[in-house]
């Protein structure tokens, strides 16, 4: 097969990936746990063509920047090396998202998970899920969590072969919802990769790392037991700890906007009044509001009524990265 298409979900981390022990291999300082988001997807078609002199990368209908194209080509080189036997064909890559990219909704996770699966298939490779998570991680750390379905844990390790992602529970295990309140659609000023490099400059980095390690078993068990309060309390605190590290690095990284803070206050007020909901925020201004299925419609309506909300993307637990017969070209 020389052409293949894959669809991948972005994911939201309950225990965050923030900081690396190895930048080149994208080995995280701590393990993390996430949920795939079924309405926030990337679709990518890859075709290896012997007539091409160089890789061509088109994202959202536009040829991408040289920096982004180089990152895609670097990842394709890993897959060309796996294909062996002098496989040196250049590739045409076309990718589209169902959500704003570069805004803290894990677009690089879904992008590199989809690229990994599509490129492997187009090159005639059929790696197992464990290998796919390792490959995807080399392109973008959190991409490994988008390979398996549902609720996923990514393990920290000292070697590339051991830093893998695996499923904790399938998508139908729990009717958990993630409502993404969109307050920013422009690219964030500080990329996540830069934020990772600044972690150790924060005086709170060590304390946050210890807290993340304590949170792992709490959140893992909360998912298995479908304990919403335990999941929500620990997830919201973990998000605040991550952003506290970002805000206190040198230079300081401030992802929040006034609308971000407005949502945090609103959700806490709803919770105090008896409406169970919790927030988490990745590296951006947009806010993920967690709730259970029975409360999702009401909370989505309340979110849309808040000032500064441009849209709400309503997600259920999503599938893993999968091949599609519908190509983009």
Secondary structure as UniProt FT lines:
FT   STRAND          3..15
FT   STRAND          20..22
FT   TURN            23..26
FT   STRAND          27..28
FT   STRAND          32..49
FT   TURN            50..51
FT   STRAND          56..59
FT   TURN            60..61
FT   STRAND          62..63
FT   HELIX           66..83
FT   TURN            85..86
FT   STRAND          90..97
FT   TURN            101..102
FT   HELIX           107..122
FT   TURN            123..124
FT   HELIX           129..139
FT   HELIX           141..146
FT   STRAND          151..154
FT   HELIX           160..162
FT   STRAND          165..169
FT   HELIX           171..173
FT   STRAND          176..182
FT   HELIX           192..198
FT   HELIX           199..201
FT   TURN            203..204
FT   HELIX           205..225
FT   HELIX           228..247
FT   HELIX           258..272
FT   TURN            273..274
FT   STRAND          278..280
FT   STRAND          287..292
FT   HELIX           293..295
FT   HELIX           296..304
FT   TURN            307..308
FT   STRAND          311..317
FT   STRAND          322..324
//
